[in-house]
Amino acid sequence: MDLTAQYRQMLGVLLPRGPAWDPDDLLLTGLAPSLSRVHTRGNDLMDEIDPRTVTELIDRYETISGLPDSCTSDGTQTLSERRQRLDAKLNLAGGINEAFYQAQLEALGYPDATITRYQKSQFTCNSRCTDSLFSNEWRYYWQVNIPESAQITAMTCVDTCTSSLRAWGDTVAECVISKLAPSHTYVIFRYTE
């Protein structure tokens, strides 16, 4: 049974009992479609509340949250990418730990991305063979490993001779993570194959 018919039936049931009231009254038949439309728009509004499903109010949400920012230029993203970026910005929980950055990468569309942290100790002749080879400065570096599903473009025969043989990377994800990284650290982005 469709929503209009359900509203027509509900309005008929709400009428007082007696011979003067007809459940198939034209007034009730005329009110039911309006109530059905209001009901449908209410359901649509519930989709607009969630930044992952917003469509009509996305411009307003982006204005409130300061998007597009320096990580993205206006008019270059699809609706899906805009939703991902909005979700990542609005649902920012905070924290300087690996789980926080994993959640941000997942919100940006990279659920399989991993983070590599370098050990805080320096390798010496007394170190175990499983210890890190990096110097003390490397404790300020960390690496984001993004799987091959990242945007990879290869040079084609119609490109100019000064074009790169291969280009890869997601500038939006790199910009967002770099902005959120602690100021005393350096982020390296690695695109794995």
Secondary structure as the mmCIF struct_conf table of DSSP 4:
data_model
#
loop_
_struct_conf.conf_type_id
_struct_conf.id
_struct_conf.beg_label_comp_id
_struct_conf.beg_label_asym_id
_struct_conf.beg_label_seq_id
_struct_conf.end_label_comp_id
_struct_conf.end_label_asym_id
_struct_conf.end_label_seq_id
HELX_RH_AL_P HELX_RH_AL_P1 LEU A 3 LEU A 14
BEND BEND1 LEU A 15 LEU A 15
HELX_LH_PP_P HELX_LH_PP_P1 PRO A 16 PRO A 16
BEND BEND2 ARG A 17 GLY A 18
TURN_TY1_P TURN_TY1_P1 PRO A 19 ALA A 20
TURN_TY1_P TURN_TY1_P2 PRO A 23 ASP A 24
HELX_RH_AL_P HELX_RH_AL_P2 LEU A 26 ILE A 49
BEND BEND3 ASP A 50 ASP A 50
TURN_TY1_P TURN_TY1_P3 PRO A 51 THR A 53
TURN_TY1_P TURN_TY1_P4 GLU A 56 LEU A 57
HELX_RH_AL_P HELX_RH_AL_P3 ILE A 58 SER A 65
TURN_TY1_P TURN_TY1_P5 GLY A 66 GLY A 66
BEND BEND4 PRO A 68 PRO A 68
TURN_TY1_P TURN_TY1_P6 SER A 70 CYS A 71
BEND BEND5 THR A 72 THR A 72
TURN_TY1_P TURN_TY1_P7 ASP A 74 GLY A 75
BEND BEND6 GLN A 77 GLN A 77
HELX_RH_AL_P HELX_RH_AL_P4 LEU A 79 LEU A 90
TURN_TY1_P TURN_TY1_P8 ASN A 91 ASN A 91
BEND BEND7 ILE A 96 ASN A 97
HELX_RH_AL_P HELX_RH_AL_P5 GLU A 98 ALA A 107
TURN_TY1_P TURN_TY1_P9 LEU A 108 GLY A 109
TURN_TY1_P TURN_TY1_P10 PRO A 111 ASP A 112
STRN STRN1 THR A 114 ARG A 117
BEND BEND8 LYS A 120 SER A 121
TURN_TY1_P TURN_TY1_P11 CYS A 125 ASN A 126
BEND BEND9 SER A 127 SER A 127
TURN_TY1_P TURN_TY1_P12 CYS A 129 THR A 130
BEND BEND10 ASP A 131 ASP A 131
HELX_RH_3T_P HELX_RH_3T_P1 ASN A 136 TYR A 140
STRN STRN2 TYR A 141 ILE A 146
TURN_TY1_P TURN_TY1_P13 GLU A 148 SER A 149
BEND BEND11 ALA A 150 ALA A 150
STRN STRN3 ILE A 152 ALA A 154
TURN_TY1_P TURN_TY1_P14 CYS A 157 VAL A 158
BEND BEND12 ASP A 159 ASP A 159
TURN_TY1_P TURN_TY1_P15 CYS A 161 THR A 162
BEND BEND13 SER A 163 SER A 163
BEND BEND14 LEU A 165 LEU A 165
STRN STRN4 ARG A 166 TRP A 168
HELX_RH_AL_P HELX_RH_AL_P6 THR A 171 LEU A 180
BEND BEND15 ALA A 181 ALA A 181
TURN_TY1_P TURN_TY1_P16 SER A 183 HIS A 184
STRN STRN5 TYR A 186 TYR A 191
#
